[in-house]
């Protein structure tokens, strides 16, 4: 089974600043996490799953990436990786993942600030299952 091996920041060519990334085995995924968010990540059913929560701005995002998504963006490992040697790599960009976001009034109505990770994830899965 694939394993989350490390996290840190990568610098994607053409971007103004480094961004958060997750290494799963030898593949790197860029979920689009912002500074100030709490981040939980795990592997479930052949997906990298993330819960990105910013209570201060009342926003919570669930993201999932299929583990076989092609890595297409050139990047360089930048900082924070403790178990991964510095290298130039290809990463799976944030646009490749599925996203579910609650913010503002929807965040308040769902009581998203108090949901544990599993309860929030059930909301995200329900959203993805309803799509055509």
C-alpha positions as CSV (number, residue, x, y, z in Angstrom):
1,X,0.0,0.0,0.0
2,X,1.3,3.5,-0.8
3,X,2.6,5.5,2.1
4,X,2.9,9.2,2.9
5,X,6.6,9.6,3.1
6,X,7.3,13.3,3.7
7,X,5.9,16.8,3.4
8,X,7.5,20.1,2.7
9,X,7.6,22.9,0.1
10,X,8.4,22.8,-3.6
11,X,9.1,25.6,-6.0
12,X,7.1,25.1,-9.2
13,X,8.7,26.8,-12.2
14,X,6.8,29.9,-13.1
15,X,5.3,30.4,-9.6
16,X,6.2,33.3,-7.4
17,X,6.7,31.4,-4.2
18,X,7.2,27.8,-2.9
19,X,4.0,25.8,-2.1
20,X,3.2,22.9,0.2
21,X,3.6,19.4,-1.2
22,X,3.1,15.8,0.0
23,X,5.3,12.9,-1.1
24,X,3.5,9.6,-1.5
25,X,6.1,6.9,-2.2
26,X,8.1,8.6,-5.0
27,X,5.4,10.9,-6.3
28,X,4.8,14.5,-5.2
29,X,1.3,16.1,-4.9
30,X,0.6,19.9,-4.5
31,X,-2.8,20.3,-2.8
32,X,-2.9,24.0,-2.8
33,X,-2.6,24.4,0.9
34,X,-2.1,28.0,2.2
35,X,-0.1,29.3,5.1
36,X,-2.2,29.3,8.3
37,X,-4.2,26.2,7.4
38,X,-4.2,23.1,9.5
39,X,-3.4,20.2,7.3
40,X,-4.4,16.5,7.7
41,X,-3.4,14.0,5.0
42,X,-3.9,10.3,4.6
43,X,-4.3,7.5,2.0
44,X,-7.7,6.0,1.5
45,X,-9.0,3.9,-1.4
46,X,-6.2,4.7,-3.8
47,X,-6.5,8.4,-3.1
48,X,-4.3,10.9,-1.3
49,X,-6.9,12.7,0.9
50,X,-6.4,16.1,2.6
51,X,-8.4,18.2,5.0
52,X,-7.2,21.9,4.8
53,X,-8.8,24.0,7.5
54,X,-8.5,27.7,8.2
55,X,-10.8,28.5,11.2
56,X,-9.8,32.2,11.2
57,X,-11.1,32.8,7.7
58,X,-14.0,30.3,8.2
59,X,-12.9,28.0,5.3
60,X,-12.4,24.2,5.1
61,X,-11.4,22.3,2.0
62,X,-11.4,18.6,1.3
63,X,-9.1,17.5,-1.6
64,X,-8.4,14.1,-3.1
65,X,-6.0,13.0,-5.7
66,X,-6.0,9.7,-7.4
67,X,-2.6,8.1,-6.7
68,X,-2.2,7.3,-10.4
69,X,-2.6,11.0,-11.6
70,X,0.2,12.0,-13.9
71,X,2.9,14.4,-12.5
72,X,3.1,17.2,-15.1
73,X,4.6,20.3,-13.4
74,X,8.4,20.8,-13.1
75,X,9.5,21.7,-9.6
76,X,12.4,21.8,-7.2
77,X,12.2,20.5,-3.6
78,X,12.6,23.7,-1.5
79,X,12.3,23.3,2.2
80,X,10.7,21.3,5.0
81,X,11.4,17.8,3.7
82,X,13.2,15.8,6.3
83,X,13.2,12.4,4.7
84,X,13.7,13.4,1.0
85,X,16.9,14.5,-0.7
86,X,16.9,17.8,-2.6
87,X,16.1,17.2,-6.2
88,X,14.3,18.5,-9.3
89,X,11.0,16.6,-9.6
90,X,7.7,16.5,-11.5
91,X,4.7,17.2,-9.3
92,X,0.9,16.6,-9.6
93,X,-0.5,20.1,-9.6
94,X,-3.4,21.2,-7.4
95,X,-5.7,21.4,-10.4
96,X,-5.5,17.7,-10.8
97,X,-7.4,17.0,-7.6
98,X,-11.1,17.0,-6.7
99,X,-12.1,19.8,-4.3
100,X,-14.9,20.4,-1.8
101,X,-14.9,23.7,0.1
102,X,-17.1,25.1,2.8
103,X,-16.6,28.8,3.6
104,X,-18.5,31.7,5.1
105,X,-22.2,31.0,5.6
106,X,-21.9,27.4,4.4
107,X,-19.0,26.8,6.8
108,X,-21.2,28.1,9.7
109,X,-24.3,26.2,8.6
110,X,-22.3,22.9,8.5
111,X,-20.7,23.7,11.8
112,X,-17.4,22.9,10.0
113,X,-15.2,24.4,12.8
114,X,-16.3,21.6,15.1
115,X,-16.4,18.6,12.7
116,X,-13.8,16.0,13.2
117,X,-11.8,15.0,10.1
118,X,-14.0,11.9,9.4
119,X,-17.3,13.8,9.7
120,X,-16.0,16.6,7.3
121,X,-14.7,13.9,4.9
122,X,-18.1,12.3,4.8
123,X,-19.5,15.7,3.6
124,X,-16.9,15.9,0.9
125,X,-17.5,12.3,-0.3
126,X,-21.3,13.1,-0.4
127,X,-20.6,16.1,-2.6
128,X,-18.4,14.1,-5.0
129,X,-20.9,11.2,-5.2
130,X,-23.8,13.6,-6.2
131,X,-21.9,14.9,-9.3
132,X,-23.0,13.6,-12.7
